[in-house]
């Protein structure tokens, strides 16, 4: 799964917004992703962390909105670090930004739609 995602890189970000729940929505030419699981963005003076304890997304100052994600527009997902199954991947975004993703349950996955394939990240299975 990781090799499939890496083969599609870089991915230009032309849309970044928050959906209900809140869900992080990213997309660009030929691809789209949504993250309904726990996620955080950090780097280059930005810090946005989904807070599951109260359902809010917070930056360092207040509740976050789609407008707070505008710094992602015209950036690129340049690299992905993870194991082969993409458990808890880290997406490296141009400008020194990291998107860290953690799917705690199979109910709240992340989804990356690429040309010809859709990748779904779920929780790590206990050994």
Secondary structure by P-SEA (a helix, b strand, c coil): caaaaaaacccccccccccccbbbbbbcccbbbbbccccccccccbbbbbcccccccccccccccccccccccccccccccccccccbbbbbcccbbbbbbbbccccbbbbbbcccbbbbbbccccc
